[in-house]
Amino acid sequence: MGGEPATPAEVARCVQDAIAICEIPAPTGEEGERAAWVAARMREAGLDAELDANGSVLARRPGSAAQGAIVVAAHLDTVFADVREIRVRRDGDVLHAPGIGDNSLGVAGLLFLARRLGGGARPVVLAATVGEEGLGNLRGARGVVDALAPAEFIALEGGGARQLVTQGVGSARLRLTATTAGGHSWQDRGRPSALHQLIGLLAPLTTRPGTASFNVGELHGGAGINVLAPTAHATVEFRDLDTARLDTAAERLEAAAATAGVAVATLGRRPGGTVACDHPLVRDALGAFEAAGAPRPALVASSTDANAALGAGIPAVTVGLAESSDVHAVDERVDVSELSASLSALAGLLNRRAEDA
């Protein structure tokens, strides 16, 4: 694995790849066309590339091992379910388009590594994963972790430069549905209201959730101002670094809902987890950024594909490649002026870990 600084030609190719990737729509659950394009580029780089059972692209050097490898992953999917035509606009070093930083540039970073992937003491698998966003629930990354049991895991994001994610923020997402007979707000006062049932369940959690954060994303129902609500629905999310705390909070809410006659459905779960700041993977990441002349990244918490590994007890970090803004907005922007240093640091990190026997 070459750890030399990224050349101007490599940086330009990475930007071109990011643009090409971005202009192939890939909402969560519909990543197939983008996956096929990425797999073809992996093969052009001389790697064996195939789609796994989930539709993620897995690439490695011919004859190298997959089990227990170092996995470098970038998610293919975007949040833009209704955007079917994308054209990237470039203004100097700034690229404008929905999904350009999250995560087209991250996937382009995988292709940069593909063209450099050589020998090493430890095998490497490059994974372009599906189902990272929203209710995809890390489907692709979980599949990779379950199938390959990687030794280490490095997630790539197009944005988030100057940050190194060492803590995975986990989440538990639930939908609650209350159903009652309804009735007149005066004549039938005292009867249950579906909305009141949900409010009674959720209000205490806004101050004492048992997790680091709690949010009621949606609460709706009812049939009129003077009608006892016959039905009501809510979606909620717990977040925490500790998966056990997430499990306990979700179980407590489910038990309380069952007592109140409220139905609960799980929408998604993401495990949390942390890699120690003095782990060799973290130390090598910081050293690689320093060697590349890039600013020392801040150690932060976030929710990325790396959660799938951290939740399984596998050391993992997430590396950002560029500064981005308005993430998940149609005018998302990414500044590639410092991409050379970020790619050099990425190559240096993988070189250090692949050569560490």
Secondary structure, DSSP 8 states (H G I E B T S, - for coil): ---S---HHHHHHHHHHHHHHHTS--BTT--HHHHHHHHHHHHHTT-EEEE-TTS-EEEE-TT---TT-EEEEEE--BS-TT------EEETTEEESTTIIIIIHHHHHHHHHHTT----SS-EEEEEES--SGGGTTHHHHHHHHHH--SEEEEEESS-TTEEEEEE-EEEEEEEEEE---EETTTTTTS--HHHHHHHHHGGGGT--SSSEEEEEEEEE-S-TTEE-SEEEEEEEEEES-HHHHHHHHHHHHHHHHHHT-EEEEEEEE--EE--TTSHHHHHHHHHHHHTT----EEEEE-STHHHHHTTT--EEEEE-SEEESTTSTT-EEE-TTHHHHHHHHHHHHHHHHH--
